[in-house]
Amino acid sequence: MADILRTKPLVKEAFDVLGAKKVEQLGYNTTKIQRELNKKMDAPLTEKLITLIKQSIPYCIHMPNAEVKIILQNIYDELGIRRTAKSTDLKE
């Protein structure tokens, strides 16, 4: 157990914050678990939004606007933001 906690600190945080059932529902997928933890973190909505965008949209890689809008809309939906995503939202 000590080895797991040392090498994978996300495991303890995931079980403490999300609970065993939620971790299992997420299929033990570290990306999904990290996204859920980010949504639950005690931070302003803007900070959560920025964190999720950084995790979801690669930096310095060209992406079609339509793809960016889909990713951004999914993030808005996850955070409960009632807004239609536009690729220009990233400039804000």
C-alpha positions in Angstrom: 0.0 0.0 0.0 2.8 2.4 0.8 4.4 1.8 -2.6 1.1 2.6 -4.3 0.7 5.8 -2.3 4.2 6.9 -3.1 4.2 6.1 -6.8 0.5 7.1 -7.5 -0.7 9.8 -5.1 -3.8 10.3 -7.2 -5.1 6.9 -5.9 -5.6 8.1 -2.4 -7.0 11.5 -3.4 -9.4 9.8 -5.8 -10.8 7.4 -3.2 -10.9 10.1 -0.5 -12.6 12.8 -2.6 -14.7 10.8 -5.0 -15.2 7.5 -3.2 -14.7 3.9 -4.4 -18.0 3.7 -6.3 -17.3 6.8 -8.4 -13.7 5.7 -9.1 -15.1 2.3 -10.3 -17.8 4.1 -12.4 -15.0 6.0 -14.1 -13.3 2.7 -15.0 -10.2 3.6 -13.0 -9.3 5.9 -15.9 -6.8 8.4 -14.6 -7.8 11.1 -17.1 -11.4 10.8 -16.1 -10.6 10.7 -12.4 -8.4 13.8 -12.7 -11.2 15.7 -14.5 -13.7 14.8 -11.7 -11.2 15.9 -9.1 -10.7 19.2 -10.9 -14.4 19.7 -10.9 -14.6 19.1 -7.2 -11.6 21.2 -6.2 -12.2 24.2 -4.0 -11.4 26.9 -6.5 -13.2 29.6 -8.4 -15.1 28.5 -11.5 -12.7 30.4 -13.7 -9.7 28.4 -12.4 -11.6 25.1 -12.9 -12.4 26.1 -16.4 -8.8 27.0 -17.2 -7.5 23.7 -15.7 -9.9 21.6 -17.8 -9.1 23.6 -21.0 -5.4 23.0 -20.5 -6.0 19.3 -20.0 -8.3 19.0 -23.0 -6.9 21.3 -25.7 -3.3 20.8 -26.8 -1.1 23.9 -26.8 0.6 25.0 -30.0 -1.2 22.4 -32.1 -3.6 23.5 -34.9 -7.1 22.2 -34.4 -10.2 22.9 -36.5 -12.6 25.5 -34.9 -15.4 22.9 -34.9 -13.4 20.5 -32.8 -12.4 23.2 -30.3 -16.0 24.2 -29.9 -17.1 20.6 -29.2 -14.4 20.2 -26.5 -15.2 23.6 -25.0 -18.9 22.9 -25.0 -18.3 19.6 -23.2 -16.2 21.4 -20.5 -19.0 24.0 -20.1 -21.6 21.2 -19.7 -19.4 19.4 -17.2 -19.1 22.6 -15.1 -22.7 23.5 -15.4 -22.0 26.7 -17.4 -25.1 27.6 -19.4 -23.4 29.0 -22.4 -22.9 28.0 -26.0 -19.2 27.5 -26.8 -17.4 29.5 -29.5 -13.8 29.1 -30.5 -13.3 32.8 -29.8 -14.1 32.1 -26.1 -10.5 30.9 -25.7 -9.3 34.5 -26.4 -11.2 35.7 -23.3 
